[in-house]
Amino acid sequence: MRTIHSRADLKKVKRMVVKIGTKSLTGENHKLDEEKIGKFVKDVMAVKKMGKEVLIVSSGAIGAGMGRMKITNRPRKLSALQAVAAIGQGILMQTYEKYFGEHEQVVAQILLSAEDFVDAERYKNFRNTAATLLKWGVIPIINENDTVATEEIKVGDNDILSAYVAKGVKADLLVLLSDVDGVYLGDPKKPESKIIGLVERVTPRIERAVLKSSKGFGGMFTKVQAARIVTEAGIAAVIANSREKNVLERILKGEEIGTLFLPRRE
């Protein structure tokens, strides 16, 4: 891993994990928005051409399944969530195959559960598989195995899953893309609220601030928790808006985009 002390150091990143949220991939009625996916794929390919290794943690399977089944409200029952995830996962991967295929880029699907991070043999298998795919120039697309995971073995949120993945593959950087520009102290909808450009350490003050504006799964609170997990492991993190033009390339060039979390130095 390469130690990141500032935005300028982001140019040194070799391996990165990019997590993209459901709202950044879907449009009305939870259906996959192919324009958004096309943009994201183009962003990923831009940094791949810079010589970077990229792993994707992608949400969107449940949303895609809801869209296909014309379900407007997210199911609460676990079995229903698993069912729409089973429907949507194939749609999601098919769409990724289509757009990455336009760049002649091979992708692979990896489905994980919490057990894959706590069982030593399974954890080793995941790391070896990911390492082999990256060696072959393949982009792994990772999601939680929602169709079989029970409440007791669920990671529960792709923000947290992406943090575990980043630690497992010894990434230099975790990028969390959403529909928000970064971390704000205060309500992002209020004009007086300002974005935090740099976080040297995730403090209780920052956690309290984002908790007020968090809306459960996929909210800013879980993104900050993911940033805390990786920075404590020596990995930098950035929370940024997926709608920014060339967002990944500009992050790696050190531009002032989103909120940068510096890794702990001790």
MIVO-401154 format. One record per residue (C-alpha): residue number from 1; x, y, z. Coordinates in nm, 2 decimals, always signed. Example, Ala and Ser with C-alpha at 12.3 -4.5 7.8 and 13.67 -1.06 7.14 Angstrom:
BEGIN
{1,{+1.23,-0.45,+0.78}}
{2,{+1.37,-0.11,+0.71}}
***
This chain:
BEGIN
{1,{+0.00,+0.00,+0.00}}
{2,{+0.11,+0.36,-0.07}}
{3,{+0.08,+0.60,+0.21}}
{4,{-0.14,+0.91,+0.13}}
{5,{-0.06,+1.23,+0.32}}
{6,{-0.23,+1.48,+0.09}}
{7,{-0.44,+1.51,-0.22}}
{8,{-0.12,+1.54,-0.42}}
{9,{-0.02,+1.19,-0.31}}
{10,{-0.34,+1.05,-0.47}}
{11,{-0.14,+1.04,-0.79}}
{12,{+0.06,+0.76,-0.64}}
{13,{-0.24,+0.53,-0.60}}
{14,{-0.19,+0.20,-0.77}}
{15,{-0.49,-0.01,-0.65}}
{16,{-0.83,+0.14,-0.57}}
{17,{-1.18,+0.02,-0.47}}
{18,{-1.47,+0.22,-0.61}}
{19,{-1.81,+0.18,-0.44}}
{20,{-2.11,+0.32,-0.63}}
{21,{-2.45,+0.36,-0.48}}
{22,{-2.79,+0.27,-0.61}}
{23,{-2.90,+0.63,-0.68}}
{24,{-2.59,+0.68,-0.89}}
{25,{-2.70,+0.38,-1.11}}
{26,{-3.08,+0.40,-1.12}}
{27,{-3.34,+0.65,-1.23}}
{28,{-3.71,+0.67,-1.20}}
{29,{-3.90,+0.36,-1.07}}
{30,{-3.57,+0.21,-0.96}}
{31,{-3.48,+0.10,-1.31}}
{32,{-3.11,+0.10,-1.41}}
{33,{-3.02,+0.43,-1.59}}
{34,{-2.80,+0.32,-1.88}}
{35,{-2.67,+0.68,-1.92}}
{36,{-2.55,+0.68,-1.56}}
{37,{-2.39,+0.34,-1.60}}
{38,{-2.23,+0.44,-1.93}}
{39,{-2.07,+0.75,-1.76}}
{40,{-1.95,+0.54,-1.46}}
{41,{-1.79,+0.28,-1.69}}
{42,{-1.62,+0.56,-1.89}}
{43,{-1.48,+0.70,-1.56}}
{44,{-1.35,+0.36,-1.45}}
{45,{-1.19,+0.30,-1.79}}
{46,{-1.02,+0.64,-1.78}}
{47,{-0.83,+0.55,-1.46}}
{48,{-0.77,+0.19,-1.58}}
{49,{-0.59,+0.35,-1.88}}
{50,{-0.38,+0.55,-1.63}}
{51,{-0.24,+0.21,-1.51}}
{52,{-0.45,+0.18,-1.20}}
{53,{-0.60,-0.15,-1.07}}
{54,{-0.97,-0.10,-1.01}}
{55,{-1.22,-0.31,-0.81}}
{56,{-1.59,-0.21,-0.81}}
{57,{-1.84,-0.26,-0.53}}
{58,{-2.17,-0.20,-0.69}}
{59,{-2.51,-0.15,-0.55}}
{60,{-2.81,-0.16,-0.78}}
{61,{-2.92,-0.53,-0.78}}
{62,{-3.22,-0.48,-0.55}}
{63,{-3.32,-0.16,-0.74}}
{64,{-3.29,-0.33,-1.07}}
{65,{-3.50,-0.62,-0.95}}
{66,{-3.76,-0.38,-0.82}}
{67,{-3.77,-0.20,-1.15}}
{68,{-3.81,-0.53,-1.35}}
{69,{-4.10,-0.64,-1.12}}
{70,{-4.25,-0.29,-1.11}}
{71,{-4.22,-0.27,-0.73}}
{72,{-4.23,+0.09,-0.62}}
{73,{-4.15,+0.05,-0.25}}
{74,{-3.84,-0.13,-0.12}}
{75,{-3.95,-0.46,+0.04}}
{76,{-3.90,-0.49,+0.41}}
{77,{-3.92,-0.87,+0.44}}
{78,{-3.59,-1.04,+0.39}}
{79,{-3.72,-1.31,+0.16}}
{80,{-3.86,-1.04,-0.07}}
{81,{-3.54,-0.84,-0.07}}
{82,{-3.35,-1.16,-0.16}}
{83,{-3.59,-1.23,-0.44}}
{84,{-3.56,-0.89,-0.60}}
{85,{-3.18,-0.91,-0.56}}
{86,{-3.18,-1.25,-0.74}}
{87,{-3.37,-1.09,-1.03}}
{88,{-3.17,-0.77,-1.04}}
{89,{-2.82,-0.91,-1.00}}
{90,{-2.83,-1.07,-1.35}}
{91,{-2.97,-0.75,-1.50}}
{92,{-2.70,-0.55,-1.33}}
{93,{-2.41,-0.77,-1.45}}
{94,{-2.56,-0.79,-1.80}}
{95,{-2.56,-0.41,-1.82}}
{96,{-2.20,-0.39,-1.70}}
{97,{-2.10,-0.65,-1.95}}
{98,{-2.26,-0.44,-2.22}}
{99,{-2.09,-0.11,-2.14}}
{100,{-1.75,-0.25,-2.04}}
{101,{-1.77,-0.47,-2.35}}
{102,{-1.77,-0.15,-2.56}}
{103,{-1.42,-0.09,-2.42}}
{104,{-1.32,-0.45,-2.47}}
{105,{-1.28,-0.48,-2.10}}
{106,{-1.34,-0.81,-1.92}}
{107,{-1.53,-0.80,-1.59}}
{108,{-1.60,-1.07,-1.33}}
{109,{-1.87,-1.10,-1.07}}
{110,{-1.78,-1.17,-0.70}}
{111,{-2.06,-1.22,-0.45}}
{112,{-1.95,-1.21,-0.08}}
{113,{-2.11,-1.25,+0.26}}
{114,{-1.98,-1.15,+0.60}}
{115,{-1.85,-1.51,+0.65}}
{116,{-1.60,-1.45,+0.37}}
{117,{-1.43,-1.20,+0.59}}
{118,{-1.43,-1.39,+0.91}}
{119,{-1.35,-1.74,+0.79}}
{120,{-0.97,-1.76,+0.73}}
{121,{-0.99,-2.00,+0.44}}
{122,{-1.27,-1.82,+0.26}}
{123,{-1.09,-1.49,+0.32}}
{124,{-0.78,-1.63,+0.17}}
{125,{-0.97,-1.76,-0.13}}
{126,{-1.13,-1.42,-0.19}}
{127,{-0.80,-1.24,-0.18}}
{128,{-0.63,-1.50,-0.41}}
{129,{-0.92,-1.48,-0.66}}
{130,{-0.92,-1.10,-0.66}}
{131,{-0.54,-1.09,-0.70}}
{132,{-0.56,-1.33,-1.00}}
{133,{-0.83,-1.13,-1.17}}
{134,{-0.63,-0.81,-1.13}}
{135,{-0.32,-0.98,-1.27}}
{136,{-0.52,-1.08,-1.57}}
{137,{-0.64,-0.72,-1.62}}
{138,{-1.00,-0.81,-1.53}}
{139,{-1.22,-0.57,-1.33}}
{140,{-1.39,-0.75,-1.04}}
{141,{-1.75,-0.63,-0.97}}
{142,{-1.84,-0.71,-0.62}}
{143,{-2.17,-0.72,-0.43}}
{144,{-2.30,-0.88,-0.12}}
{145,{-2.46,-1.22,-0.18}}
{146,{-2.80,-1.09,-0.08}}
{147,{-2.99,-1.39,-0.22}}
{148,{-2.87,-1.63,+0.05}}
{149,{-2.73,-1.41,+0.33}}
{150,{-2.94,-1.42,+0.65}}
{151,{-2.97,-1.14,+0.90}}
{152,{-2.70,-1.30,+1.11}}
{153,{-2.44,-1.32,+0.84}}
{154,{-2.51,-1.00,+0.64}}
{155,{-2.26,-0.73,+0.60}}
{156,{-2.57,-0.52,+0.56}}
{157,{-2.45,-0.23,+0.36}}
{158,{-2.22,-0.20,+0.05}}
{159,{-2.04,+0.10,+0.20}}
{160,{-1.91,-0.13,+0.48}}
{161,{-1.86,-0.41,+0.24}}
{162,{-1.64,-0.19,+0.02}}
{163,{-1.43,-0.11,+0.33}}
{164,{-1.37,-0.48,+0.40}}
{165,{-1.29,-0.54,+0.04}}
{166,{-1.03,-0.25,+0.04}}
{167,{-0.87,-0.39,+0.35}}
{168,{-0.87,-0.74,+0.20}}
{169,{-0.70,-0.65,-0.13}}
{170,{-0.47,-0.40,+0.04}}
{171,{-0.59,-0.11,-0.17}}
{172,{-0.43,+0.23,-0.16}}
{173,{-0.76,+0.42,-0.19}}
{174,{-1.14,+0.36,-0.13}}
{175,{-1.37,+0.59,-0.33}}
{176,{-1.73,+0.61,-0.23}}
{177,{-1.95,+0.76,-0.50}}
{178,{-2.30,+0.88,-0.43}}
{179,{-2.54,+1.16,-0.51}}
{180,{-2.38,+1.39,-0.25}}
{181,{-2.08,+1.61,-0.30}}
{182,{-1.91,+1.50,+0.02}}
{183,{-1.94,+1.54,+0.40}}
{184,{-2.11,+1.85,+0.53}}
{185,{-2.11,+1.99,+0.88}}
{186,{-2.49,+2.05,+0.89}}
{187,{-2.77,+1.98,+0.65}}
{188,{-2.64,+1.97,+0.29}}
{189,{-2.97,+2.12,+0.17}}
{190,{-2.90,+2.44,+0.36}}
{191,{-2.69,+2.70,+0.19}}
{192,{-2.49,+2.79,+0.50}}
{193,{-2.36,+2.43,+0.53}}
{194,{-2.01,+2.38,+0.40}}
{195,{-1.84,+2.07,+0.27}}
{196,{-1.55,+1.93,+0.46}}
{197,{-1.26,+1.90,+0.22}}
{198,{-1.01,+1.71,+0.44}}
{199,{-1.06,+1.48,+0.74}}
{200,{-0.74,+1.39,+0.92}}
{201,{-0.93,+1.17,+1.16}}
{202,{-1.29,+1.06,+1.20}}
{203,{-1.40,+1.22,+1.53}}
{204,{-1.72,+1.18,+1.73}}
{205,{-1.80,+1.54,+1.62}}
{206,{-1.80,+1.44,+1.26}}
{207,{-2.00,+1.12,+1.33}}
{208,{-2.26,+1.32,+1.52}}
{209,{-2.29,+1.57,+1.23}}
{210,{-2.34,+1.31,+0.96}}
{211,{-2.57,+1.10,+1.17}}
{212,{-2.83,+1.38,+1.18}}
{213,{-2.85,+1.38,+0.81}}
{214,{-2.82,+1.01,+0.75}}
{215,{-3.11,+0.82,+0.61}}
{216,{-3.02,+0.46,+0.70}}
{217,{-2.86,+0.22,+0.45}}
{218,{-2.65,+0.40,+0.20}}
{219,{-2.66,+0.72,+0.40}}
{220,{-2.36,+0.94,+0.48}}
{221,{-2.32,+0.79,+0.82}}
{222,{-2.23,+0.45,+0.68}}
{223,{-1.99,+0.61,+0.43}}
{224,{-1.81,+0.78,+0.71}}
{225,{-1.80,+0.45,+0.90}}
{226,{-1.65,+0.29,+0.60}}
{227,{-1.39,+0.57,+0.58}}
{228,{-1.31,+0.52,+0.94}}
{229,{-1.25,+0.14,+0.89}}
{230,{-1.01,+0.19,+0.60}}
{231,{-0.82,+0.48,+0.74}}
{232,{-0.75,+0.29,+1.06}}
{233,{-0.60,+0.03,+0.83}}
{234,{-0.38,+0.28,+0.66}}
{235,{-0.59,+0.33,+0.35}}
{236,{-0.72,+0.67,+0.22}}
{237,{-1.08,+0.73,+0.14}}
{238,{-1.27,+0.99,-0.07}}
{239,{-1.65,+1.05,-0.07}}
{240,{-1.75,+1.23,-0.39}}
{241,{-2.05,+1.29,-0.62}}
{242,{-2.08,+1.04,-0.91}}
{243,{-2.23,+1.31,-1.13}}
{244,{-1.90,+1.50,-1.14}}
{245,{-1.74,+1.49,-1.48}}
{246,{-1.44,+1.26,-1.50}}
{247,{-1.47,+1.22,-1.12}}
{248,{-1.23,+0.93,-1.07}}
{249,{-0.96,+1.07,-1.29}}
{250,{-0.98,+1.41,-1.13}}
{251,{-0.96,+1.26,-0.78}}
{252,{-0.64,+1.08,-0.87}}
{253,{-0.50,+1.40,-1.02}}
{254,{-0.54,+1.56,-0.67}}
{255,{-0.83,+1.80,-0.76}}
{256,{-1.04,+1.93,-0.47}}
{257,{-1.33,+1.70,-0.52}}
{258,{-1.54,+1.56,-0.24}}
{259,{-1.40,+1.48,+0.11}}
{260,{-1.06,+1.32,+0.15}}
{261,{-1.00,+1.11,+0.46}}
{262,{-0.63,+1.06,+0.54}}
{263,{-0.51,+0.73,+0.67}}
{264,{-0.40,+0.71,+1.03}}
{265,{-0.02,+0.74,+1.05}}
{266,{+0.05,+0.54,+1.37}}
***
